[in-house]
């Protein structure tokens, strides 16, 4: 049994592509709803059903959450490659993510349950105590809750304090259990979905890459809908309703996969591939040398996702808060929710993907399709231009015209399209067939480290200012793009024929 077969075709692509794209669309819809709401939810006052956190604390937790989402895929990849197989890993991951999104509704459910026992007193105590939610129930927090209870005229103050303290603990437990479920679920789901897609294709690099463009298109259809839903259901109707909607979206994707996987994927990724020991007996054999060189090229290229995620990680964090606080959001007499502006980003990604598919087809016919390294370099050039425009806008006083933030999103979207789908397709070509999911996890790991770092970079804005932070990010993207152009010839040689040699003559 082989892991690389071509099943029945539609428009030149395996039909399984469209199943995986649909599942990924709903998973990314749920993720981007969570991503759009998380910082705003954490920093919203308790009276507005938020947690009342300081901006700096919210940025750091957001960075860790988005980072760990892409750290755990390396562990999920190992489990999928060695024990579960890609299909079962995807199902397990999707199930955990459903659970996580529904647990995020806990901070809204538990006060309601407490109010049923105390005639609405629990919510009043939590509000009057002025404590931030989901922090540890320290002696200081307990004293604040006790003072709020004592200021109220109730027949059983000790009982009310006990119930309120229990609700407070339940809120924190539900919140952190939700984040853990989402992180572990993503670790199993993300590398398995991309690796299953790679297994549908033969060794046609150009067609495989276009398949990943279509896959990435579905991701951003989901991401386009997510901020709109987050603004309506989360920011306007209640954060916890928004998190519940995200859970239902993930459940739709899981159900579709369970119903259609046997018909459209057959045996692809159903079981782990057996390791071929003969490929490892002689460490200096030509097969082993090609294998190791391609892995080196993969790791070098994957490392640049750290830099790209430093910038793209700001979309749900610092850029989100800047949109809320520094952008003139009144359009046609209506104040737009801050998260709605994030809809422009995936819209531009969809447009960029269509343009890139058209362009790569033309370049293929003339033999001038750029290498992976050069596509990355062009992507960093777009990111640099977007950050440059943002720093110019932030340097002025007063509110920023909304077209500035829209143009920044457009340029950043073009940069992402030239990096992320190309990187996923690259892994399925460069990685050994029996370790594809593991190396997909390694790719996500580099992005994860960048996402974690992006939270700390964003937290520096309160001390250094937003302009200084984005100027430093601009320097990092410019250096990354230059390094990729310089490394291109070496990386082509390491690919051993996977990249067009004509490019480096």
HELIX and SHEET records of a PDB file:
HELIX    1   1 UNK A   16  UNK A   43  1                                  28    
HELIX    2   2 UNK A   46  UNK A   48  5                                   3    
HELIX    3   3 UNK A   55  UNK A   69  1                                  15    
HELIX    4   4 UNK A   73  UNK A   79  1                                   7    
HELIX    5   5 UNK A   80  UNK A   84  3                                   5    
HELIX    6   6 UNK A   86  UNK A  103  1                                  18    
HELIX    7   7 UNK A  106  UNK A  118  1                                  13    
HELIX    8   8 UNK A  121  UNK A  129  1                                   9    
HELIX    9   9 UNK A  139  UNK A  150  1                                  12    
HELIX   10  10 UNK A  157  UNK A  199  1                                  43    
HELIX   11  11 UNK A  205  UNK A  229  1                                  25    
HELIX   12  12 UNK A  230  UNK A  236  3                                   7    
HELIX   13  13 UNK A  239  UNK A  265  1                                  27    
HELIX   14  14 UNK A  277  UNK A  279  5                                   3    
HELIX   15  15 UNK A  286  UNK A  303  1                                  18    
HELIX   16  16 UNK A  305  UNK A  312  1                                   8    
HELIX   17  17 UNK A  318  UNK A  326  1                                   9    
HELIX   18  18 UNK A  338  UNK A  342  5                                   5    
HELIX   19  19 UNK A  343  UNK A  366  1                                  24    
HELIX   20  20 UNK A  372  UNK A  394  1                                  23    
HELIX   21  21 UNK A  402  UNK A  417  1                                  16    
HELIX   22  22 UNK A  420  UNK A  430  1                                  11    
HELIX   23  23 UNK A  433  UNK A  435  5                                   3    
HELIX   24  24 UNK A  436  UNK A  459  1                                  24    
HELIX   25  25 UNK A  461  UNK A  464  1                                   4    
HELIX   26  26 UNK A  466  UNK A  495  1                                  30    
HELIX   27  27 UNK A  501  UNK A  504  5                                   4    
SHEET    1   A 2 UNK A   9  UNK A  10  0                                        
SHEET    2   A 2 UNK A  13  UNK A  14 -1                                        
SHEET    1   B 2 UNK A 330  UNK A 331  0                                        
SHEET    2   B 2 UNK A 334  UNK A 335 -1                                        
END                                                                             
